[in-house]
Amino acid sequence: MNRRALFLALCALVVAGVLSALGTIAYLAHIHALASDLITSAREIRTKVDAEREIAAWRKRSGENFWQESDHLGGDHNYDGQIDNSAIVRLRIVEPTVVTVGITIRDGRLRCVTIIESTGWYPVASVWINEWFEETPNRLHVGGHNRPHDALVEFPSSLPEEERAKAFAINTKCLTKFGGCKTADDILAGVWQLQ
């Protein structure tokens, strides 16, 4: 093989590497933006009409199959949408991470909006957020049986906006962070101080 052929092969390898890196960066930025938008959509849901609007908007944006529908005992009808980084996990750049938004409707009324972010294979860390639209105490509750790795945040829809904003401040960068997030506090900064 002559030097020119070797040089061209090396250039092709470098170009392929750069394009692959740029593609990976673009993909990570895309899923980060999608997950952030999904959480923003969940935060904007205050009524059943809002929920129906957001469900329709995400179906238009991401396809008819974005929302997985299911029925449960007691009459709950759930819509669950997910954004994950599974397409890039095999490169071992990031930990597997998923952001899920669930909308629960019962008897034609909005019952709950749930946001879950889990990271790691088992998962290593996760945060569940439930905003209830039923009669519940007007306070924010934080719990977790596997502290500091898992946290559950529950609050009524009547919670003041400032506290509500803190509860929805999920770190979607866990989808793109090298090594992933390791604790519930990485996913929702200050989670244990919310109460």
Helices and strands as residue ranges (DSSP letters): H 3-44, H 48-62, E 68-71, E 76-84, H 86-89, E 97-106, E 109-119, E 125-132, E 141-143, E 150-156, H 161-167, G 172-175, H 184-187, G 191-193
